[in-house]
Amino acid sequence: VKSYDVIVVGSGIAGLFTAIKAAETGRVVLVTKSQLEESNTRYAQGGIAAATFVDDDPALHMQDTLTAGAGLCDEEAVRILCTEGPDRINELLRLGVDFDSQDGELKRGLEAAHSRARVLHAGGDATGAHIERALVRALRAANVDVYEHTYLVDLVVQNHAVTGVSLLQDTGLAFSLHAFSVVLATGGAGQLYRHTTNPAVATGDGVAAAFRAGALIADLEFYQFHPTALAVGDTFLVSEAVRGEGAVLRNASGEAFMTRYDQRADLAPRDVVARAIATEMLHQDGEPVTLDATTMSGEFLSQRFPTINNHLRSLDIDWSRSWVPVTPAAHYWMGGVRTDTWGRTSLAGLFAVGEAACTGVHGANRLASNSLLEGIVFGGRVVRHLVAPGEANEPTFVDDVQQLHFANAGQAVPDKSDVRDLMWANVGLIRDKGDLETAYKQLQAWSAPSTLINQEQHELRNLITLGRIVAAAALAREESRGAHFRSDFNPCDPSQQRHRAFTR
Ligand SMILES: Cc1cc2nc3c(=O)[nH]c(=O)nc-3n(C[C@H](O)[C@H](O)[C@H](O)COP(=O)(O)OP(=O)(O)OC[C@H]3O[C@@H](n4cnc5c(N)ncnc54)[C@H](O)[C@@H]3O)c2cc1C
């Protein structure tokens, strides 16, 4: 069994950045289940937010983040995100990320619910791909052992501390690695839902493994649905930055309906926009709404949004002339493995960063373009803590904690799509007690495969486990807040302004 100082699981922005920084001082290994580049990060379009311009201030960025988070952000985590963000952006530049610039100045975009234009982008709308490419290059140059196509099955726990990981390779080879610290950077779980912007790797494995190991996981009821995924062809995200540049949503009658839902109209927070679209779709027999970008020239659209433009062209759609059909899709998980502001979880030796973590930085709803930033800010802090652990007191978590008991009920589940359809129909954008209870009972009855021999079966087990906890958390939260909307408990109830954590 090989031994390291740090094991990093996952190769999105959070995992790559953490591994590169940790390798400056220790023996590091990075494990990832597909090839290095595959991750949610790779598909990020809009960009990365930070107060790096003279007309901006971390305090303004902080205020926007807190407002989006609907009363559930941990203020200290937000302060850290917004004040340390600009320095980490400089590190990305040093690591070779080629953010778009003009005449030596970084270009910037405006996105929904940001009070300043502060979103840096690269390759127009190919920000994630550019970041991923630069960080993979930097990782290859760093002193890090890399295992691709290697799946985290479970955490190794000894005397209540995490001491390693058990892994499975495509070839069927199973083995373990040991380390003083394990960092989960395994991303979100969009694959819980029928419609998602996330790639196939996003099955929440790290969060499920942490739960099985006994860690606290929190805020799972808060799943952000992106308002505008393309409703033709494979799921494909149409960045909010398109609305930032002036595109408008229209229903089947051609009405620019967002003004009826929110005074910020098309630039309202994404959960407001997503639910408005879902409501409009209900009124038009489930038909998608459309995004009207025809006020912009074809030349502008192809330069500012080359990825979307190329994709639409491949579908024979000219969006400078015709409206584009769009639907909401599961996009970003605010919840995850509960951590403090140093990425420490409730288990010794276990850290979590990026989308897999719940630092409390996004509260009940993430502000657009804050998640890439979270990966580097808190990835950097995990490494600082590993090097100088004396800087912080032991982590304490004051969330409401609920225990969930798992026993296999024995009804075999055919495949992942059943879980995804159930979650979409019953635990999606608009929830109520009856639907949530139905989902919870069904998920409880479905047992994961009793013999877990391949990755597919492990992922299915994780989706069932996590789906059940999302449903339990959504049932327990009898209010509407941020991305969590209960049609039977609306609006927000100030007495429920706290995190809810689950443990085994
Ligand atoms: C289409 C799209 C557009 C987006 N646009 C933006 C944007 O413009 N700005 C913004 O800030 N955010 C955006 N987001 C969100 C953002 O991309 C993610 O939140 C962020 O990239 C998460 O980074 P991460 O490193 O935490 O996880 P990820 O990038 O998802 O990386 C997770 C890694 O863990 C690996 N992994 C997972 N499970 C296992 C396992 N069992 N064993 C081994 N490895 C495993 C995966 O293969 C992957 O490499 C977007 C997301 C999507 C899907």
Ligand as a Chemical Component Dictionary entry (heavy atoms), coordinates in Angstrom:
data_LIG
# 
_chem_comp.id                   LIG 
_chem_comp.type                 NON-POLYMER 
_chem_comp.pdbx_formal_charge   0 
_chem_comp.three_letter_code    LIG 
# 
loop_
_chem_comp_atom.comp_id 
_chem_comp_atom.atom_id 
_chem_comp_atom.alt_atom_id 
_chem_comp_atom.type_symbol 
_chem_comp_atom.charge 
_chem_comp_atom.model_Cartn_x 
_chem_comp_atom.model_Cartn_y 
_chem_comp_atom.model_Cartn_z 
_chem_comp_atom.pdbx_ordinal 
LIG C1  C1  C 0 -22.288 23.548 -17.866 1  
LIG C2  C2  C 0 -21.799 24.232 -16.620 2  
LIG C3  C3  C 0 -21.479 25.583 -16.625 3  
LIG C4  C4  C 0 -21.006 26.218 -15.474 4  
LIG N1  N1  N 0 -20.632 27.536 -15.531 5  
LIG C5  C5  C 0 -20.047 28.108 -14.444 6  
LIG C6  C6  C 0 -19.490 29.412 -14.502 7  
LIG O1  O1  O 0 -19.516 30.058 -15.531 8  
LIG N2  N2  N 0 -18.917 29.932 -13.385 9  
LIG C7  C7  C 0 -18.843 29.229 -12.205 10 
LIG O2  O2  O 0 -18.292 29.720 -11.217 11 
LIG N3  N3  N 0 -19.354 27.970 -12.132 12 
LIG C8  C8  C 0 -19.935 27.404 -13.218 13 
LIG N4  N4  N 0 -20.426 26.127 -13.129 14 
LIG C9  C9  C 0 -20.251 25.395 -11.883 15 
LIG C10 C10 C 0 -18.792 25.008 -11.764 16 
LIG O3  O3  O 0 -18.310 24.576 -13.008 17 
LIG C11 C11 C 0 -18.596 23.894 -10.757 18 
LIG O4  O4  O 0 -19.275 24.151 -9.583  19 
LIG C12 C12 C 0 -17.119 23.743 -10.432 20 
LIG O5  O5  O 0 -16.405 23.568 -11.628 21 
LIG C13 C13 C 0 -16.896 22.591 -9.506  22 
LIG O6  O6  O 0 -15.525 22.343 -9.439  23 
LIG P1  P1  P 0 -15.013 21.137 -8.571  24 
LIG O7  O7  O 0 -13.543 21.081 -8.794  25 
LIG O8  O8  O 0 -15.526 21.253 -7.207  26 
LIG O9  O9  O 0 -15.736 19.856 -9.211  27 
LIG P2  P2  P 0 -15.691 19.283 -10.698 28 
LIG O10 O10 O 0 -15.137 20.261 -11.646 29 
LIG O11 O11 O 0 -17.015 18.707 -10.998 30 
LIG O12 O12 O 0 -14.638 18.093 -10.570 31 
LIG C14 C14 C 0 -14.956 16.913 -9.865  32 
LIG C15 C15 C 0 -13.924 15.870 -10.191 33 
LIG O13 O13 O 0 -14.059 14.735 -9.358  34 
LIG C16 C16 C 0 -13.993 13.550 -10.134 35 
LIG N5  N5  N 0 -14.717 12.506 -9.410  36 
LIG C17 C17 C 0 -16.028 12.489 -9.071  37 
LIG N6  N6  N 0 -16.323 11.345 -8.418  38 
LIG C18 C18 C 0 -15.179 10.635 -8.333  39 
LIG C19 C19 C 0 -14.845 9.353  -7.793  40 
LIG N7  N7  N 0 -15.749 8.543  -7.218  41 
LIG N8  N8  N 0 -13.557 8.943  -7.886  42 
LIG C20 C20 C 0 -12.610 9.699  -8.488  43 
LIG N9  N9  N 0 -12.880 10.901 -9.037  44 
LIG C21 C21 C 0 -14.148 11.357 -8.952  45 
LIG C22 C22 C 0 -14.607 13.960 -11.448 46 
LIG O14 O14 O 0 -14.266 13.076 -12.488 47 
LIG C23 C23 C 0 -14.006 15.353 -11.619 48 
LIG O15 O15 O 0 -12.707 15.274 -12.140 49 
LIG C24 C24 C 0 -20.901 25.479 -14.284 50 
LIG C25 C25 C 0 -21.232 24.129 -14.266 51 
LIG C26 C26 C 0 -21.670 23.493 -15.417 52 
LIG C27 C27 C 0 -21.989 22.037 -15.366 53 
# 
loop_
_chem_comp_bond.comp_id 
_chem_comp_bond.atom_id_1 
_chem_comp_bond.atom_id_2 
_chem_comp_bond.value_order 
_chem_comp_bond.pdbx_ordinal 
LIG C1  C2  SING 1  
LIG C2  C3  SING 2  
LIG C2  C26 DOUB 3  
LIG C3  C4  DOUB 4  
LIG C4  N1  SING 5  
LIG C4  C24 SING 6  
LIG N1  C5  DOUB 7  
LIG C5  C6  SING 8  
LIG C5  C8  SING 9  
LIG C6  O1  DOUB 10 
LIG C6  N2  SING 11 
LIG N2  C7  SING 12 
LIG C7  O2  DOUB 13 
LIG C7  N3  SING 14 
LIG N3  C8  DOUB 15 
LIG C8  N4  SING 16 
LIG N4  C9  SING 17 
LIG N4  C24 SING 18 
LIG C9  C10 SING 19 
LIG C10 O3  SING 20 
LIG C10 C11 SING 21 
LIG C11 O4  SING 22 
LIG C11 C12 SING 23 
LIG C12 O5  SING 24 
LIG C12 C13 SING 25 
LIG C13 O6  SING 26 
LIG O6  P1  SING 27 
LIG P1  O7  DOUB 28 
LIG P1  O8  SING 29 
LIG P1  O9  SING 30 
LIG O9  P2  SING 31 
LIG P2  O10 DOUB 32 
LIG P2  O11 SING 33 
LIG P2  O12 SING 34 
LIG O12 C14 SING 35 
LIG C14 C15 SING 36 
LIG C15 O13 SING 37 
LIG C15 C23 SING 38 
LIG O13 C16 SING 39 
LIG C16 N5  SING 40 
LIG C16 C22 SING 41 
LIG N5  C17 SING 42 
LIG N5  C21 SING 43 
LIG C17 N6  DOUB 44 
LIG N6  C18 SING 45 
LIG C18 C19 SING 46 
LIG C18 C21 DOUB 47 
LIG C19 N7  SING 48 
LIG C19 N8  DOUB 49 
LIG N8  C20 SING 50 
LIG C20 N9  DOUB 51 
LIG N9  C21 SING 52 
LIG C22 O14 SING 53 
LIG C22 C23 SING 54 
LIG C23 O15 SING 55 
LIG C24 C25 DOUB 56 
LIG C25 C26 SING 57 
LIG C26 C27 SING 58 
# 
